[in-house]
Amino acid sequence: MMDAAAPTPSALAALCDDLDALAPQALVERLRAEVLRSGGSWQTDDSGLPALRIIALHGITISDMSYVSAALRWRFAARAAAGGYVAPAAEPQRRTLQRAWALSVLQHLTPATDSVRASAQALLDRMIHPGLQTIAPPAAVPGQTIAEAAAALNAVAAETEEAA
């Protein structure tokens, strides 16, 4: 498939935001239009026989037994490639989608980098505990004992709590 240049992460995130608003069948149609717009080809199979459906778009290739399943998985992979979500959504349906994406990433069902996995965990944490602040651990010091490292982390936590 001749794919146009991969979009920037911000353009991919904007596409993902648009896709998040779509019902499954509308998502398939939007991805089909995007594949055709980018110079790719879309194979339609009306035989009803089991076959692998493949969506290859913007450098992300996903296959599944139906276009709906492949489209849902493609959306999750694209969101991971875009770096995840910035913040939990206000709308219940989008929050449910964000939660499903984060769990998919954390359970290694959606390929993602360590930083995207950390982002997915932070997203779930903010959904569960909206006032939660993530504290970055202090850098490891060679020769530091566990007790010294715990004391350093407690000091950072206390500073963060005082600042809030």
Secondary structure as the mmCIF struct_conf table of DSSP 4:
data_model
#
loop_
_struct_conf.conf_type_id
_struct_conf.id
_struct_conf.beg_label_comp_id
_struct_conf.beg_label_asym_id
_struct_conf.beg_label_seq_id
_struct_conf.end_label_comp_id
_struct_conf.end_label_asym_id
_struct_conf.end_label_seq_id
HELX_LH_PP_P HELX_LH_PP_P1 ASP A 3 THR A 8
HELX_RH_AL_P HELX_RH_AL_P1 PRO A 9 ASP A 20
TURN_TY1_P TURN_TY1_P1 ALA A 21 ALA A 21
BEND BEND1 LEU A 22 LEU A 22
HELX_RH_AL_P HELX_RH_AL_P2 PRO A 24 ARG A 37
TURN_TY1_P TURN_TY1_P2 SER A 38 GLY A 39
BEND BEND2 SER A 47 SER A 47
BEND BEND3 LEU A 49 LEU A 49
STRN STRN1 ARG A 53 LEU A 57
TURN_TY1_P TURN_TY1_P3 HIS A 58 GLY A 59
STRN STRN2 ILE A 60 ASP A 64
BEND BEND4 MET A 65 SER A 66
HELX_RH_AL_P HELX_RH_AL_P3 TYR A 67 ALA A 81
TURN_TY1_P TURN_TY1_P4 ALA A 82 GLY A 83
BEND BEND5 VAL A 86 ALA A 87
BEND BEND6 ALA A 90 GLU A 91
HELX_RH_AL_P HELX_RH_AL_P4 PRO A 92 LEU A 106
TURN_TY1_P TURN_TY1_P5 GLN A 107 HIS A 108
BEND BEND7 LEU A 109 THR A 110
HELX_RH_AL_P HELX_RH_AL_P5 ASP A 114 ILE A 128
TURN_TY1_P TURN_TY1_P6 PRO A 130 GLY A 131
HELX_LH_PP_P HELX_LH_PP_P2 ALA A 136 ALA A 140
TURN_TY1_P TURN_TY1_P7 PRO A 142 GLY A 143
HELX_RH_AL_P HELX_RH_AL_P6 ILE A 146 ALA A 163
#
